[in-house]
Amino acid sequence: MLNGLGVETGIDIDAILTAGDFISRALGKPNGSRVGRALLAKAA
């Protein structure tokens, strides 16, 4: 949200999405993050 407003947070959203996707796949569980799923689908 802050990133969308142009506020620099220093947080790498893409890295967080990648890590969350990796963990979900490694555990064999669906990604529980609605935002994560939406952003990953948008990037595909």
Legacy VTK file of the C-alpha trace (Angstrom):
# vtk DataFile Version 3.0
C-alpha trace
ASCII
DATASET POLYDATA
POINTS 44 float
0.000 0.000 0.000
2.705 2.478 0.929
4.740 1.453 -2.089
1.749 2.254 -4.309
1.634 5.730 -2.784
5.284 6.300 -3.638
6.545 5.885 -0.065
9.925 4.111 -0.030
9.777 1.283 2.519
12.946 -0.599 1.606
10.909 -3.807 1.417
11.351 -5.900 -1.721
7.793 -7.057 -2.449
8.943 -9.295 -5.304
11.361 -11.104 -2.978
8.607 -11.617 -0.399
6.263 -12.995 -3.073
8.965 -15.334 -4.366
9.772 -16.575 -0.857
6.104 -17.135 -0.014
5.538 -19.041 -3.242
8.641 -21.176 -2.628
7.558 -22.014 0.928
4.013 -22.893 -0.159
5.301 -25.188 -2.893
7.897 -26.795 -0.592
5.198 -27.570 1.977
2.747 -28.718 -0.682
0.191 -26.229 0.601
-1.764 -23.557 -1.261
-0.615 -19.985 -0.843
-2.900 -18.512 1.821
-2.147 -14.922 0.893
-4.837 -13.372 -1.317
-2.515 -10.507 -2.186
0.343 -12.896 -2.906
-1.808 -15.019 -5.200
-3.116 -11.953 -7.030
0.318 -10.425 -7.572
1.830 -13.738 -8.674
-1.016 -14.219 -11.161
-0.522 -10.688 -12.461
3.217 -11.306 -12.933
2.626 -14.553 -14.872
LINES 1 45
44 0 1 2 3 4 5 6 7 8 9 10 11 12 13 14 15 16 17 18 19 20 21 22 23 24 25 26 27 28 29 30 31 32 33 34 35 36 37 38 39 40 41 42 43
